[in-house]
Each structure stands twice: as C-alpha cells, then as structure tokens.
Amino acid sequence: MQRPRNLSGDQRSDEVQTTVRGCSCETSCQLNQELEETKEQLKRQKSLKEMFINKEKETRRELERLKKYTDPETLSTAKIANQVRDTTKRKKKKTLASGLRGAAGGSHC
C-alpha cells in the first residue's frame, strides 16, 4: 500500500515543481516586459528632456536678440532692416532644418 502513495506523492511533487517553474517563468516574462516598458519610458523622457533643453536655449538666444534691438541706440532704420533680414534668414533655416529632420525621421519607418 505504501508504493501507490509514493507514486502519487511523486506525481504531486512533479506537479508542484511544474507549477513553481511555470510561475517562475511567467514572473520572469512579466518582469522582462516591465523592464522593456520602463526602458521605453526612459527613452521618451530623455528625448523630451533634450527637446525642452534645446527649446530653452533657443528661447534664451531669441530673448538676447530682442534685448539687443530694444536699446534706443540700435533702433535706426538700417539696423531694423538688418533685424528683419536676420529674423527671416533664421526662420528659413529653422523651417529647412525642421523639414530635414521630418524627412529623416520618416525614412526610418
């Protein structure tokens, strides 16, 4: 009579080990998925951080440029014309650069 108990005990032991292994594998897969999601979030956050830093630098440059042209001594007609020309050039470069970045980003998909 003890022999059947051992067999059924062995079977139970195998079932428990399979469950434990399955749970371990499932947990590992879940942790790997969470890790990948966290990596993606970090990547997005770094990208946003870089974008905001660049925007801040651009805004500071624009502010300094505007301060320079608000000085009464610099408000001559020729200097105003130069300011308009420089602003137009800057906007064209910015538009062109944005177009190139957009085209480069689209080609990777």
Phi and psi restraints in degrees (range 20) as a CNS / XPLOR table:
assign (resid 1 and name C) (resid 2 and name N)
       (resid 2 and name CA) (resid 2 and name C) 1.0 -68.0 20.0 2
assign (resid 2 and name N) (resid 2 and name CA)
       (resid 2 and name C) (resid 3 and name N) 1.0 -31.9 20.0 2
assign (resid 2 and name C) (resid 3 and name N)
       (resid 3 and name CA) (resid 3 and name C) 1.0 -59.1 20.0 2
assign (resid 3 and name N) (resid 3 and name CA)
       (resid 3 and name C) (resid 4 and name N) 1.0 -48.0 20.0 2
assign (resid 3 and name C) (resid 4 and name N)
       (resid 4 and name CA) (resid 4 and name C) 1.0 -61.3 20.0 2
assign (resid 4 and name N) (resid 4 and name CA)
       (resid 4 and name C) (resid 5 and name N) 1.0 -34.3 20.0 2
assign (resid 4 and name C) (resid 5 and name N)
       (resid 5 and name CA) (resid 5 and name C) 1.0 -63.5 20.0 2
assign (resid 5 and name N) (resid 5 and name CA)
       (resid 5 and name C) (resid 6 and name N) 1.0 -42.7 20.0 2
assign (resid 5 and name C) (resid 6 and name N)
       (resid 6 and name CA) (resid 6 and name C) 1.0 -61.8 20.0 2
assign (resid 6 and name N) (resid 6 and name CA)
       (resid 6 and name C) (resid 7 and name N) 1.0 -41.2 20.0 2
assign (resid 6 and name C) (resid 7 and name N)
       (resid 7 and name CA) (resid 7 and name C) 1.0 -63.9 20.0 2
assign (resid 7 and name N) (resid 7 and name CA)
       (resid 7 and name C) (resid 8 and name N) 1.0 -47.0 20.0 2
assign (resid 7 and name C) (resid 8 and name N)
       (resid 8 and name CA) (resid 8 and name C) 1.0 -68.1 20.0 2
assign (resid 8 and name N) (resid 8 and name CA)
       (resid 8 and name C) (resid 9 and name N) 1.0 -32.4 20.0 2
assign (resid 8 and name C) (resid 9 and name N)
       (resid 9 and name CA) (resid 9 and name C) 1.0 -65.2 20.0 2
assign (resid 9 and name N) (resid 9 and name CA)
       (resid 9 and name C) (resid 10 and name N) 1.0 -41.4 20.0 2
assign (resid 9 and name C) (resid 10 and name N)
       (resid 10 and name CA) (resid 10 and name C) 1.0 -63.8 20.0 2
assign (resid 10 and name N) (resid 10 and name CA)
       (resid 10 and name C) (resid 11 and name N) 1.0 -41.3 20.0 2
assign (resid 10 and name C) (resid 11 and name N)
       (resid 11 and name CA) (resid 11 and name C) 1.0 -63.3 20.0 2
assign (resid 11 and name N) (resid 11 and name CA)
       (resid 11 and name C) (resid 12 and name N) 1.0 -43.1 20.0 2
assign (resid 11 and name C) (resid 12 and name N)
       (resid 12 and name CA) (resid 12 and name C) 1.0 -62.5 20.0 2
assign (resid 12 and name N) (resid 12 and name CA)
       (resid 12 and name C) (resid 13 and name N) 1.0 -42.9 20.0 2
assign (resid 12 and name C) (resid 13 and name N)
       (resid 13 and name CA) (resid 13 and name C) 1.0 -59.4 20.0 2
assign (resid 13 and name N) (resid 13 and name CA)
       (resid 13 and name C) (resid 14 and name N) 1.0 -43.5 20.0 2
assign (resid 13 and name C) (resid 14 and name N)
       (resid 14 and name CA) (resid 14 and name C) 1.0 -62.7 20.0 2
assign (resid 14 and name N) (resid 14 and name CA)
       (resid 14 and name C) (resid 15 and name N) 1.0 -41.2 20.0 2
assign (resid 14 and name C) (resid 15 and name N)
       (resid 15 and name CA) (resid 15 and name C) 1.0 -63.6 20.0 2
assign (resid 15 and name N) (resid 15 and name CA)
       (resid 15 and name C) (resid 16 and name N) 1.0 -42.8 20.0 2
assign (resid 15 and name C) (resid 16 and name N)
       (resid 16 and name CA) (resid 16 and name C) 1.0 -63.3 20.0 2
assign (resid 16 and name N) (resid 16 and name CA)
       (resid 16 and name C) (resid 17 and name N) 1.0 -44.8 20.0 2
assign (resid 16 and name C) (resid 17 and name N)
       (resid 17 and name CA) (resid 17 and name C) 1.0 -62.8 20.0 2
assign (resid 17 and name N) (resid 17 and name CA)
       (resid 17 and name C) (resid 18 and name N) 1.0 -41.2 20.0 2
assign (resid 17 and name C) (resid 18 and name N)
       (resid 18 and name CA) (resid 18 and name C) 1.0 -63.2 20.0 2
assign (resid 18 and name N) (resid 18 and name CA)
       (resid 18 and name C) (resid 19 and name N) 1.0 -43.3 20.0 2
assign (resid 18 and name C) (resid 19 and name N)
       (resid 19 and name CA) (resid 19 and name C) 1.0 -62.9 20.0 2
assign (resid 19 and name N) (resid 19 and name CA)
       (resid 19 and name C) (resid 20 and name N) 1.0 -44.8 20.0 2
assign (resid 19 and name C) (resid 20 and name N)
       (resid 20 and name CA) (resid 20 and name C) 1.0 -63.6 20.0 2
assign (resid 20 and name N) (resid 20 and name CA)
       (resid 20 and name C) (resid 21 and name N) 1.0 -45.6 20.0 2
assign (resid 20 and name C) (resid 21 and name N)
       (resid 21 and name CA) (resid 21 and name C) 1.0 -62.0 20.0 2
assign (resid 21 and name N) (resid 21 and name CA)
       (resid 21 and name C) (resid 22 and name N) 1.0 -44.4 20.0 2
assign (resid 21 and name C) (resid 22 and name N)
       (resid 22 and name CA) (resid 22 and name C) 1.0 -61.8 20.0 2
assign (resid 22 and name N) (resid 22 and name CA)
       (resid 22 and name C) (resid 23 and name N) 1.0 -42.8 20.0 2
assign (resid 22 and name C) (resid 23 and name N)
       (resid 23 and name CA) (resid 23 and name C) 1.0 -64.0 20.0 2
assign (resid 23 and name N) (resid 23 and name CA)
       (resid 23 and name C) (resid 24 and name N) 1.0 -43.6 20.0 2
assign (resid 23 and name C) (resid 24 and name N)
       (resid 24 and name CA) (resid 24 and name C) 1.0 -61.9 20.0 2
assign (resid 24 and name N) (resid 24 and name CA)
       (resid 24 and name C) (resid 25 and name N) 1.0 -44.4 20.0 2
assign (resid 24 and name C) (resid 25 and name N)
       (resid 25 and name CA) (resid 25 and name C) 1.0 -65.1 20.0 2
assign (resid 25 and name N) (resid 25 and name CA)
       (resid 25 and name C) (resid 26 and name N) 1.0 -43.1 20.0 2
assign (resid 25 and name C) (resid 26 and name N)
       (resid 26 and name CA) (resid 26 and name C) 1.0 -62.7 20.0 2
assign (resid 26 and name N) (resid 26 and name CA)
       (resid 26 and name C) (resid 27 and name N) 1.0 -43.5 20.0 2
assign (resid 26 and name C) (resid 27 and name N)
       (resid 27 and name CA) (resid 27 and name C) 1.0 -63.7 20.0 2
assign (resid 27 and name N) (resid 27 and name CA)
       (resid 27 and name C) (resid 28 and name N) 1.0 -42.5 20.0 2
assign (resid 27 and name C) (resid 28 and name N)
       (resid 28 and name CA) (resid 28 and name C) 1.0 -61.6 20.0 2
assign (resid 28 and name N) (resid 28 and name CA)
       (resid 28 and name C) (resid 29 and name N) 1.0 -44.5 20.0 2
assign (resid 28 and name C) (resid 29 and name N)
       (resid 29 and name CA) (resid 29 and name C) 1.0 -62.1 20.0 2
assign (resid 29 and name N) (resid 29 and name CA)
       (resid 29 and name C) (resid 30 and name N) 1.0 -42.0 20.0 2
assign (resid 29 and name C) (resid 30 and name N)
       (resid 30 and name CA) (resid 30 and name C) 1.0 -64.3 20.0 2
assign (resid 30 and name N) (resid 30 and name CA)
       (resid 30 and name C) (resid 31 and name N) 1.0 -42.4 20.0 2
assign (resid 30 and name C) (resid 31 and name N)
       (resid 31 and name CA) (resid 31 and name C) 1.0 -65.4 20.0 2
assign (resid 31 and name N) (resid 31 and name CA)
       (resid 31 and name C) (resid 32 and name N) 1.0 -39.6 20.0 2
assign (resid 31 and name C) (resid 32 and name N)
       (resid 32 and name CA) (resid 32 and name C) 1.0 -63.2 20.0 2
assign (resid 32 and name N) (resid 32 and name CA)
       (resid 32 and name C) (resid 33 and name N) 1.0 -40.7 20.0 2
assign (resid 32 and name C) (resid 33 and name N)
       (resid 33 and name CA) (resid 33 and name C) 1.0 -64.4 20.0 2
assign (resid 33 and name N) (resid 33 and name CA)
       (resid 33 and name C) (resid 34 and name N) 1.0 -43.9 20.0 2
assign (resid 33 and name C) (resid 34 and name N)
       (resid 34 and name CA) (resid 34 and name C) 1.0 -62.8 20.0 2
assign (resid 34 and name N) (resid 34 and name CA)
       (resid 34 and name C) (resid 35 and name N) 1.0 -39.3 20.0 2
assign (resid 34 and name C) (resid 35 and name N)
       (resid 35 and name CA) (resid 35 and name C) 1.0 -62.0 20.0 2
assign (resid 35 and name N) (resid 35 and name CA)
       (resid 35 and name C) (resid 36 and name N) 1.0 -45.0 20.0 2
assign (resid 35 and name C) (resid 36 and name N)
       (resid 36 and name CA) (resid 36 and name C) 1.0 -63.3 20.0 2
assign (resid 36 and name N) (resid 36 and name CA)
       (resid 36 and name C) (resid 37 and name N) 1.0 -41.5 20.0 2
assign (resid 36 and name C) (resid 37 and name N)
       (resid 37 and name CA) (resid 37 and name C) 1.0 -63.0 20.0 2
assign (resid 37 and name N) (resid 37 and name CA)
       (resid 37 and name C) (resid 38 and name N) 1.0 -41.1 20.0 2
assign (resid 37 and name C) (resid 38 and name N)
       (resid 38 and name CA) (resid 38 and name C) 1.0 -64.9 20.0 2
assign (resid 38 and name N) (resid 38 and name CA)
       (resid 38 and name C) (resid 39 and name N) 1.0 -40.7 20.0 2
assign (resid 38 and name C) (resid 39 and name N)
       (resid 39 and name CA) (resid 39 and name C) 1.0 -60.8 20.0 2
assign (resid 39 and name N) (resid 39 and name CA)
       (resid 39 and name C) (resid 40 and name N) 1.0 -42.6 20.0 2
assign (resid 39 and name C) (resid 40 and name N)
       (resid 40 and name CA) (resid 40 and name C) 1.0 -64.5 20.0 2
assign (resid 40 and name N) (resid 40 and name CA)
       (resid 40 and name C) (resid 41 and name N) 1.0 -41.7 20.0 2
assign (resid 40 and name C) (resid 41 and name N)
       (resid 41 and name CA) (resid 41 and name C) 1.0 -62.3 20.0 2
assign (resid 41 and name N) (resid 41 and name CA)
       (resid 41 and name C) (resid 42 and name N) 1.0 -43.1 20.0 2
assign (resid 41 and name C) (resid 42 and name N)
       (resid 42 and name CA) (resid 42 and name C) 1.0 -62.2 20.0 2
assign (resid 42 and name N) (resid 42 and name CA)
       (resid 42 and name C) (resid 43 and name N) 1.0 -41.9 20.0 2
assign (resid 42 and name C) (resid 43 and name N)
       (resid 43 and name CA) (resid 43 and name C) 1.0 -61.5 20.0 2
assign (resid 43 and name N) (resid 43 and name CA)
       (resid 43 and name C) (resid 44 and name N) 1.0 -45.0 20.0 2
assign (resid 43 and name C) (resid 44 and name N)
       (resid 44 and name CA) (resid 44 and name C) 1.0 -63.6 20.0 2
assign (resid 44 and name N) (resid 44 and name CA)
       (resid 44 and name C) (resid 45 and name N) 1.0 -42.5 20.0 2
assign (resid 44 and name C) (resid 45 and name N)
       (resid 45 and name CA) (resid 45 and name C) 1.0 -64.5 20.0 2
assign (resid 45 and name N) (resid 45 and name CA)
       (resid 45 and name C) (resid 46 and name N) 1.0 -39.9 20.0 2
assign (resid 45 and name C) (resid 46 and name N)
       (resid 46 and name CA) (resid 46 and name C) 1.0 -64.0 20.0 2
assign (resid 46 and name N) (resid 46 and name CA)
       (resid 46 and name C) (resid 47 and name N) 1.0 -40.7 20.0 2
assign (resid 46 and name C) (resid 47 and name N)
       (resid 47 and name CA) (resid 47 and name C) 1.0 -63.6 20.0 2
assign (resid 47 and name N) (resid 47 and name CA)
       (resid 47 and name C) (resid 48 and name N) 1.0 -44.3 20.0 2
assign (resid 47 and name C) (resid 48 and name N)
       (resid 48 and name CA) (resid 48 and name C) 1.0 -63.5 20.0 2
assign (resid 48 and name N) (resid 48 and name CA)
       (resid 48 and name C) (resid 49 and name N) 1.0 -41.9 20.0 2
assign (resid 48 and name C) (resid 49 and name N)
       (resid 49 and name CA) (resid 49 and name C) 1.0 -59.9 20.0 2
assign (resid 49 and name N) (resid 49 and name CA)
       (resid 49 and name C) (resid 50 and name N) 1.0 -46.5 20.0 2
assign (resid 49 and name C) (resid 50 and name N)
       (resid 50 and name CA) (resid 50 and name C) 1.0 -62.0 20.0 2
assign (resid 50 and name N) (resid 50 and name CA)
       (resid 50 and name C) (resid 51 and name N) 1.0 -42.2 20.0 2
assign (resid 50 and name C) (resid 51 and name N)
       (resid 51 and name CA) (resid 51 and name C) 1.0 -61.6 20.0 2
assign (resid 51 and name N) (resid 51 and name CA)
       (resid 51 and name C) (resid 52 and name N) 1.0 -44.4 20.0 2
assign (resid 51 and name C) (resid 52 and name N)
       (resid 52 and name CA) (resid 52 and name C) 1.0 -69.2 20.0 2
assign (resid 52 and name N) (resid 52 and name CA)
       (resid 52 and name C) (resid 53 and name N) 1.0 -35.6 20.0 2
assign (resid 52 and name C) (resid 53 and name N)
       (resid 53 and name CA) (resid 53 and name C) 1.0 -64.0 20.0 2
assign (resid 53 and name N) (resid 53 and name CA)
       (resid 53 and name C) (resid 54 and name N) 1.0 -44.7 20.0 2
assign (resid 53 and name C) (resid 54 and name N)
       (resid 54 and name CA) (resid 54 and name C) 1.0 -64.2 20.0 2
assign (resid 54 and name N) (resid 54 and name CA)
       (resid 54 and name C) (resid 55 and name N) 1.0 -39.8 20.0 2
assign (resid 54 and name C) (resid 55 and name N)
       (resid 55 and name CA) (resid 55 and name C) 1.0 -64.2 20.0 2
assign (resid 55 and name N) (resid 55 and name CA)
       (resid 55 and name C) (resid 56 and name N) 1.0 -40.3 20.0 2
assign (resid 55 and name C) (resid 56 and name N)
       (resid 56 and name CA) (resid 56 and name C) 1.0 -63.9 20.0 2
assign (resid 56 and name N) (resid 56 and name CA)
       (resid 56 and name C) (resid 57 and name N) 1.0 -43.1 20.0 2
assign (resid 56 and name C) (resid 57 and name N)
       (resid 57 and name CA) (resid 57 and name C) 1.0 -62.4 20.0 2
assign (resid 57 and name N) (resid 57 and name CA)
       (resid 57 and name C) (resid 58 and name N) 1.0 -43.5 20.0 2
assign (resid 57 and name C) (resid 58 and name N)
       (resid 58 and name CA) (resid 58 and name C) 1.0 -62.6 20.0 2
assign (resid 58 and name N) (resid 58 and name CA)
       (resid 58 and name C) (resid 59 and name N) 1.0 -41.1 20.0 2
assign (resid 58 and name C) (resid 59 and name N)
       (resid 59 and name CA) (resid 59 and name C) 1.0 -66.0 20.0 2
assign (resid 59 and name N) (resid 59 and name CA)
       (resid 59 and name C) (resid 60 and name N) 1.0 -40.0 20.0 2
assign (resid 59 and name C) (resid 60 and name N)
       (resid 60 and name CA) (resid 60 and name C) 1.0 -63.0 20.0 2
assign (resid 60 and name N) (resid 60 and name CA)
       (resid 60 and name C) (resid 61 and name N) 1.0 -43.6 20.0 2
assign (resid 60 and name C) (resid 61 and name N)
       (resid 61 and name CA) (resid 61 and name C) 1.0 -61.3 20.0 2
assign (resid 61 and name N) (resid 61 and name CA)
       (resid 61 and name C) (resid 62 and name N) 1.0 -42.5 20.0 2
assign (resid 61 and name C) (resid 62 and name N)
       (resid 62 and name CA) (resid 62 and name C) 1.0 -64.5 20.0 2
assign (resid 62 and name N) (resid 62 and name CA)
       (resid 62 and name C) (resid 63 and name N) 1.0 -41.4 20.0 2
assign (resid 62 and name C) (resid 63 and name N)
       (resid 63 and name CA) (resid 63 and name C) 1.0 -62.1 20.0 2
assign (resid 63 and name N) (resid 63 and name CA)
       (resid 63 and name C) (resid 64 and name N) 1.0 -45.5 20.0 2
assign (resid 63 and name C) (resid 64 and name N)
       (resid 64 and name CA) (resid 64 and name C) 1.0 -62.0 20.0 2
assign (resid 64 and name N) (resid 64 and name CA)
       (resid 64 and name C) (resid 65 and name N) 1.0 -40.8 20.0 2
assign (resid 64 and name C) (resid 65 and name N)
       (resid 65 and name CA) (resid 65 and name C) 1.0 -62.5 20.0 2
assign (resid 65 and name N) (resid 65 and name CA)
       (resid 65 and name C) (resid 66 and name N) 1.0 -43.1 20.0 2
assign (resid 65 and name C) (resid 66 and name N)
       (resid 66 and name CA) (resid 66 and name C) 1.0 -67.1 20.0 2
assign (resid 66 and name N) (resid 66 and name CA)
       (resid 66 and name C) (resid 67 and name N) 1.0 -38.6 20.0 2
assign (resid 66 and name C) (resid 67 and name N)
       (resid 67 and name CA) (resid 67 and name C) 1.0 -60.7 20.0 2
assign (resid 67 and name N) (resid 67 and name CA)
       (resid 67 and name C) (resid 68 and name N) 1.0 -40.3 20.0 2
assign (resid 67 and name C) (resid 68 and name N)
       (resid 68 and name CA) (resid 68 and name C) 1.0 -61.4 20.0 2
assign (resid 68 and name N) (resid 68 and name CA)
       (resid 68 and name C) (resid 69 and name N) 1.0 -36.8 20.0 2
assign (resid 68 and name C) (resid 69 and name N)
       (resid 69 and name CA) (resid 69 and name C) 1.0 -89.7 20.0 2
assign (resid 69 and name N) (resid 69 and name CA)
       (resid 69 and name C) (resid 70 and name N) 1.0 -1.7 20.0 2
assign (resid 69 and name C) (resid 70 and name N)
       (resid 70 and name CA) (resid 70 and name C) 1.0 -92.4 20.0 2
assign (resid 70 and name N) (resid 70 and name CA)
       (resid 70 and name C) (resid 71 and name N) 1.0 -7.3 20.0 2
assign (resid 70 and name C) (resid 71 and name N)
       (resid 71 and name CA) (resid 71 and name C) 1.0 -68.7 20.0 2
assign (resid 71 and name N) (resid 71 and name CA)
       (resid 71 and name C) (resid 72 and name N) 1.0 127.7 20.0 2
assign (resid 71 and name C) (resid 72 and name N)
       (resid 72 and name CA) (resid 72 and name C) 1.0 -56.0 20.0 2
assign (resid 72 and name N) (resid 72 and name CA)
       (resid 72 and name C) (resid 73 and name N) 1.0 -30.1 20.0 2
assign (resid 72 and name C) (resid 73 and name N)
       (resid 73 and name CA) (resid 73 and name C) 1.0 -69.6 20.0 2
assign (resid 73 and name N) (resid 73 and name CA)
       (resid 73 and name C) (resid 74 and name N) 1.0 -23.1 20.0 2
assign (resid 73 and name C) (resid 74 and name N)
       (resid 74 and name CA) (resid 74 and name C) 1.0 -96.8 20.0 2
assign (resid 74 and name N) (resid 74 and name CA)
       (resid 74 and name C) (resid 75 and name N) 1.0 5.4 20.0 2
assign (resid 74 and name C) (resid 75 and name N)
       (resid 75 and name CA) (resid 75 and name C) 1.0 -91.9 20.0 2
assign (resid 75 and name N) (resid 75 and name CA)
       (resid 75 and name C) (resid 76 and name N) 1.0 31.3 20.0 2
assign (resid 75 and name C) (resid 76 and name N)
       (resid 76 and name CA) (resid 76 and name C) 1.0 -73.9 20.0 2
assign (resid 76 and name N) (resid 76 and name CA)
       (resid 76 and name C) (resid 77 and name N) 1.0 162.2 20.0 2
assign (resid 76 and name C) (resid 77 and name N)
       (resid 77 and name CA) (resid 77 and name C) 1.0 -59.6 20.0 2
assign (resid 77 and name N) (resid 77 and name CA)
       (resid 77 and name C) (resid 78 and name N) 1.0 -43.5 20.0 2
assign (resid 77 and name C) (resid 78 and name N)
       (resid 78 and name CA) (resid 78 and name C) 1.0 -64.2 20.0 2
assign (resid 78 and name N) (resid 78 and name CA)
       (resid 78 and name C) (resid 79 and name N) 1.0 -40.9 20.0 2
assign (resid 78 and name C) (resid 79 and name N)
       (resid 79 and name CA) (resid 79 and name C) 1.0 -69.9 20.0 2
assign (resid 79 and name N) (resid 79 and name CA)
       (resid 79 and name C) (resid 80 and name N) 1.0 -35.4 20.0 2
assign (resid 79 and name C) (resid 80 and name N)
       (resid 80 and name CA) (resid 80 and name C) 1.0 -64.5 20.0 2
assign (resid 80 and name N) (resid 80 and name CA)
       (resid 80 and name C) (resid 81 and name N) 1.0 -41.7 20.0 2
assign (resid 80 and name C) (resid 81 and name N)
       (resid 81 and name CA) (resid 81 and name C) 1.0 -61.0 20.0 2
assign (resid 81 and name N) (resid 81 and name CA)
       (resid 81 and name C) (resid 82 and name N) 1.0 -42.6 20.0 2
assign (resid 81 and name C) (resid 82 and name N)
       (resid 82 and name CA) (resid 82 and name C) 1.0 -62.7 20.0 2
assign (resid 82 and name N) (resid 82 and name CA)
       (resid 82 and name C) (resid 83 and name N) 1.0 -39.6 20.0 2
assign (resid 82 and name C) (resid 83 and name N)
       (resid 83 and name CA) (resid 83 and name C) 1.0 -62.0 20.0 2
assign (resid 83 and name N) (resid 83 and name CA)
       (resid 83 and name C) (resid 84 and name N) 1.0 -45.2 20.0 2
assign (resid 83 and name C) (resid 84 and name N)
       (resid 84 and name CA) (resid 84 and name C) 1.0 -62.3 20.0 2
assign (resid 84 and name N) (resid 84 and name CA)
       (resid 84 and name C) (resid 85 and name N) 1.0 -44.7 20.0 2
assign (resid 84 and name C) (resid 85 and name N)
       (resid 85 and name CA) (resid 85 and name C) 1.0 -62.0 20.0 2
assign (resid 85 and name N) (resid 85 and name CA)
       (resid 85 and name C) (resid 86 and name N) 1.0 -45.7 20.0 2
assign (resid 85 and name C) (resid 86 and name N)
       (resid 86 and name CA) (resid 86 and name C) 1.0 -63.0 20.0 2
assign (resid 86 and name N) (resid 86 and name CA)
       (resid 86 and name C) (resid 87 and name N) 1.0 -41.8 20.0 2
assign (resid 86 and name C) (resid 87 and name N)
       (resid 87 and name CA) (resid 87 and name C) 1.0 -63.6 20.0 2
assign (resid 87 and name N) (resid 87 and name CA)
       (resid 87 and name C) (resid 88 and name N) 1.0 -42.2 20.0 2
assign (resid 87 and name C) (resid 88 and name N)
       (resid 88 and name CA) (resid 88 and name C) 1.0 -62.6 20.0 2
assign (resid 88 and name N) (resid 88 and name CA)
       (resid 88 and name C) (resid 89 and name N) 1.0 -44.3 20.0 2
assign (resid 88 and name C) (resid 89 and name N)
       (resid 89 and name CA) (resid 89 and name C) 1.0 -60.9 20.0 2
assign (resid 89 and name N) (resid 89 and name CA)
       (resid 89 and name C) (resid 90 and name N) 1.0 -45.2 20.0 2
assign (resid 89 and name C) (resid 90 and name N)
       (resid 90 and name CA) (resid 90 and name C) 1.0 -61.4 20.0 2
assign (resid 90 and name N) (resid 90 and name CA)
       (resid 90 and name C) (resid 91 and name N) 1.0 -43.1 20.0 2
assign (resid 90 and name C) (resid 91 and name N)
       (resid 91 and name CA) (resid 91 and name C) 1.0 -66.5 20.0 2
assign (resid 91 and name N) (resid 91 and name CA)
       (resid 91 and name C) (resid 92 and name N) 1.0 -38.5 20.0 2
assign (resid 91 and name C) (resid 92 and name N)
       (resid 92 and name CA) (resid 92 and name C) 1.0 -64.7 20.0 2
assign (resid 92 and name N) (resid 92 and name CA)
       (resid 92 and name C) (resid 93 and name N) 1.0 -43.0 20.0 2
assign (resid 92 and name C) (resid 93 and name N)
       (resid 93 and name CA) (resid 93 and name C) 1.0 -63.2 20.0 2
assign (resid 93 and name N) (resid 93 and name CA)
       (resid 93 and name C) (resid 94 and name N) 1.0 -42.4 20.0 2
assign (resid 93 and name C) (resid 94 and name N)
       (resid 94 and name CA) (resid 94 and name C) 1.0 -64.3 20.0 2
assign (resid 94 and name N) (resid 94 and name CA)
       (resid 94 and name C) (resid 95 and name N) 1.0 -42.9 20.0 2
assign (resid 94 and name C) (resid 95 and name N)
       (resid 95 and name CA) (resid 95 and name C) 1.0 -64.2 20.0 2
assign (resid 95 and name N) (resid 95 and name CA)
       (resid 95 and name C) (resid 96 and name N) 1.0 -43.6 20.0 2
assign (resid 95 and name C) (resid 96 and name N)
       (resid 96 and name CA) (resid 96 and name C) 1.0 -63.3 20.0 2
assign (resid 96 and name N) (resid 96 and name CA)
       (resid 96 and name C) (resid 97 and name N) 1.0 -45.2 20.0 2
assign (resid 96 and name C) (resid 97 and name N)
       (resid 97 and name CA) (resid 97 and name C) 1.0 -63.1 20.0 2
assign (resid 97 and name N) (resid 97 and name CA)
       (resid 97 and name C) (resid 98 and name N) 1.0 -40.5 20.0 2
assign (resid 97 and name C) (resid 98 and name N)
       (resid 98 and name CA) (resid 98 and name C) 1.0 -64.2 20.0 2
assign (resid 98 and name N) (resid 98 and name CA)
       (resid 98 and name C) (resid 99 and name N) 1.0 -40.9 20.0 2
assign (resid 98 and name C) (resid 99 and name N)
       (resid 99 and name CA) (resid 99 and name C) 1.0 -63.2 20.0 2
assign (resid 99 and name N) (resid 99 and name CA)
       (resid 99 and name C) (resid 100 and name N) 1.0 -40.8 20.0 2
assign (resid 99 and name C) (resid 100 and name N)
       (resid 100 and name CA) (resid 100 and name C) 1.0 -67.4 20.0 2
assign (resid 100 and name N) (resid 100 and name CA)
       (resid 100 and name C) (resid 101 and name N) 1.0 -41.3 20.0 2
assign (resid 100 and name C) (resid 101 and name N)
       (resid 101 and name CA) (resid 101 and name C) 1.0 -63.9 20.0 2
assign (resid 101 and name N) (resid 101 and name CA)
       (resid 101 and name C) (resid 102 and name N) 1.0 -41.0 20.0 2
assign (resid 101 and name C) (resid 102 and name N)
       (resid 102 and name CA) (resid 102 and name C) 1.0 -65.8 20.0 2
assign (resid 102 and name N) (resid 102 and name CA)
       (resid 102 and name C) (resid 103 and name N) 1.0 -39.9 20.0 2
assign (resid 102 and name C) (resid 103 and name N)
       (resid 103 and name CA) (resid 103 and name C) 1.0 -68.4 20.0 2
assign (resid 103 and name N) (resid 103 and name CA)
       (resid 103 and name C) (resid 104 and name N) 1.0 -39.0 20.0 2
assign (resid 103 and name C) (resid 104 and name N)
       (resid 104 and name CA) (resid 104 and name C) 1.0 -68.1 20.0 2
assign (resid 104 and name N) (resid 104 and name CA)
       (resid 104 and name C) (resid 105 and name N) 1.0 -40.0 20.0 2
assign (resid 104 and name C) (resid 105 and name N)
       (resid 105 and name CA) (resid 105 and name C) 1.0 -67.1 20.0 2
assign (resid 105 and name N) (resid 105 and name CA)
       (resid 105 and name C) (resid 106 and name N) 1.0 -36.0 20.0 2
assign (resid 105 and name C) (resid 106 and name N)
       (resid 106 and name CA) (resid 106 and name C) 1.0 -71.2 20.0 2
assign (resid 106 and name N) (resid 106 and name CA)
       (resid 106 and name C) (resid 107 and name N) 1.0 -27.5 20.0 2
assign (resid 106 and name C) (resid 107 and name N)
       (resid 107 and name CA) (resid 107 and name C) 1.0 -75.7 20.0 2
assign (resid 107 and name N) (resid 107 and name CA)
       (resid 107 and name C) (resid 108 and name N) 1.0 -17.5 20.0 2
assign (resid 107 and name C) (resid 108 and name N)
       (resid 108 and name CA) (resid 108 and name C) 1.0 -79.9 20.0 2
assign (resid 108 and name N) (resid 108 and name CA)
       (resid 108 and name C) (resid 109 and name N) 1.0 -20.0 20.0 2
